[in-house]
């Protein structure tokens, strides 16, 4: 009499446990950014109490395209767009080298991931922030 209900309970538990295990499998995804551009300001190093220091600078990337139906090499207007990116470097060795050698106007290549965050400014206003967390910074010659 008790065996059958106990078996059913155990079976339910095993079924539930296997569903839970399947749901714990992490999905593969990718968050990678590659940027090539010019530094807009000399890097600054910041450190909040009890947290790791960070080197921060801005990077400008440019896009150019031709509008109109002209053939290659003929007519059409050339349009350009500059996009500014906030770069944050947390890795200790890379952070220090970046702070020491990157200067305004330097041409660099940055690899990293995009991060969205929120902070409260000095006027107590909540603001959105998008930053690139750099994994690699390569200095290029002009």
N, C-alpha and C positions, 0 to 999 in steps of 0.2 A: 504494500500500500504506500509506503513512504519512498520506495525506490524510484518509482516513476516520476513523481513531482521533483525529487532531488535531481534526477537526471535531466529533466527539462530545464530546471534552473541553471544547472551547470552548462547545458548546451546554449542557453540564452547568453550566459556570461561569456563563453568562448566566442560566440558569434559577435557579441558586442566588442569584446577585446580585439578580435581580428579587424573589425571595422575601425576601431580607434587606431590600431597600428598602421593600417593603410592610410588613414588621414594624416599621420605624422610624417609620411614621406614628403620630403621637401621638393618643391617644384623647381626646376632649373630655370633661371632667368639671367638677364644680363643688364648691367648698368655701367656702361663704358662711354667715356667721352674722350675725343681727341681734338685738340685745338692747336692751331698754328697762328701766331699773331704777334703783336707788339705790346710791350708793357706800357701801361698808361700812367703809372706812378711808381715811385720807389717803394719797395716793400716795407711794411711795418710789422713789428712783432708785438703781439698782445698776449697777456696771460691774466686769466681771471683766477682769483684766489682758489687754491686747491685743485686747479685744473691744469692740463698740459698747455704749454705755450703754442702759439700758432703764428705762422708768417702769412700775411695777407697782402695781395696786390691785385690790380685790375689788368685785364688783357683784352685788347681790341682785335676782333676778327672782321675781315671785309668780304663781302660778296659783290661780284660784278656780273651784270648780264646785259645783253643787247635786246632792246625792244623793237618791234616793227617786223615787217616781212622781208627786209633786205637780205640779200645773200651774204655769205661770209665775206668780210672785207669791204662790204658796201653798206652805205646808209644805216639808218636805224639809230636810235638814241642809246647811249650807254648809261645804265642806272647802277648805282652803288648803294650798299647798305653796310653800315658799321654796327656791330653788336658788341656790347661790353659785357665781360664776364668777371665775376668775383672769384678769385682763386685762393684757396686756403691750403696751406701745407702743414700737416701735423707730424709727419715722420721726422724723428729727431735729427738724423744726419742731413736729410734733404732740406728740412726746414732751415737749418743753420747756413748751409751752402747757398740756398736761395736768398736768404736775407742778406748774405754778405756780397754776392756777385750779381744778382739781378738788379738792373737799373732801368729807369724810365727810358723808353725807346728801344730797349733790347728786343731782339727777335727770338722767340722761344717756342718750343713745342711742349705741350702739356698733355699728359695722359692721366685720367682719373675717373671719378664717378660724380654724378650730379646728386645734389642733396637739397631738399626743401626743408626749411625750418621757419620758426616764428620767434620773434623776440619783442621785448617791450622797450621802447626808446626812452630817452630821459624825460619826455613829457607824458609818460605813462600810456603811450599809444601802442597798441599791438601792431606789429608790422610783419609782413612775409619776407623771407630772404631765400634766394636761390644762390648756391655756391657750388663750385667745382672742388671736390676734395682730391688734391693732386697725389698720385702715386709715383709719378715720374716727371721731372722737368729737365728738358734738354736745351742747352744754350746753343744757338745757331749764329754763325757769322753773318754779318750784314751783306 
